[in-house]
């Protein structure tokens, strides 16, 4: 694993490559309410990873 220093330039492609190599979990909740009454609640969960990372030996599902 390569560490990135704050003064290093990092392109979008490099960032995406690092995220897919290790995987990233994104979670979030959105609630729309009116007068303290919840009208809409959306819960988001996403796992972003490359297929190669998911199929590596030693992973939880492999």
N, C-alpha and C positions, 0 to 999 in steps of 0.2 A: 504494500500500500504506500502510495506517495503522498506526502503531506504538502499542502498548498500554503505558502506564506502569503500574508496580506498584500504584499507588493507584486506578487506574480499575476500575470494576465491569464485569464481562463476563458476560453471560448465556449460558446453554447454547446458545441458538439462535444467538447471535452467534459463539460458538466453532465450532459446527458449520458455519455459513456460511463462515467463514474456512478451515476445513479442506477443505471441498468445493471452494472456489474455487481453492485451490492444489494440492490433493491431498496425501495422506499415505501413506507406506508403513509397514506394521507387520510386523515379523518376530519370530519367537521359536522357541525349541526347548524341549521338555519331555522329560525322560528319567526314567523310573521304574525304579529298580534295587533289587535285594535282594542283600545280601552281595557288593557290587561286581560283580554280574552285571546288565547292562542287560536289562530285561524288555520295556519299551515305550519307543519313541522317536517323538515326534511333532514334525514341523517345520512351522511355520505361516508363511505368507507371504500378505499381503493388501494390495491397493492400493485405497484409498478415495478416490474423486473423483466429481465430478459429470459427467454425460454431456457437458454443454456444454464443460467443461474438456478432456475427452479428445478432443473433435472440433474444437478450435480449430485454425486454420491454423498451421502451423509446428511442430505436435507431431510426435513420432517416427513415428506410424502413420498420420497423416492425409495 
